């Protein structure tokens, strides 16, 4: 429609010069004003604009879209009309076009951009394009401005069916540990028959002339451990790798929502262990979001990972492929092994755990949601 009006404007321009008719000159002048005013307003559409993204919570990839709050500031002295914020469709995310009808000079408005985060990991937003959608504007060349924001996009999360805690797991949730901390007297008792003389606190005896020894205290065990294995056959970005990371994130979030004590142990380029006693759920999800390596998993690497989970009453193993090391884990953990989840498309080499129903092969997060984990 705007281009039709432009051709009419050309027609009156030619007619005015050819006929020297004042009416044609008047109509031509009106058309010129109609075209010039929007162009002048649109020229400074992005001038003085600033955008501050303020996520209200964690950001997860996948799904139909994620709304991220942002504050648009007009730092210029001119009014802004009919603004359109656009961004190119990138491999890691896409943004729906957002329109802002009016923005006063020196004021700010809070709006929400709808993102489609396609990949987990660290994300740097690309510059946005601001265009003006004023009527009768023929050319809408946008101006780019930098959003200047970094995000950490967490892995995709699926609901997980967690069964009730087993009675045996509750009974084994505590173990007796000898307390050798000499800093607190409340952790000591008087020396009595049966106590080891080697444990007598002689420093205390030199002052108080009484014999005391450390007392046995019960120490809480980690109730669960999540062991994420990323062998070398599947690199970051591949379907089995990403599904394994998302499965571990889903299980970690489910245990965190239950306020269960658990360890998250990942074997990628190195063995890394995080405990819910010292790390928040957000820190664990951030660690999973930034994983991008794999490795040939040797018996020594598995032994280091097992050492971090040796005191857990229940262990979940998630692997991006089937390999011989899964049999070793099954033999080591025995009844404490709750489930082995393999995210590769097929289980080429069934492990002995499969005979007892402890192995599950999944091809999507929907498959994970259908498994009862106890």
Order of alpha helices (4+ residues) and beta strands (2+ residues): alpha-alpha-beta-beta-beta-beta-beta-beta-beta-beta-beta-beta-beta-beta-alpha-beta-beta-alpha-beta-beta-beta-alpha-beta-beta-alpha-alpha-beta-alpha-beta-beta-alpha-beta
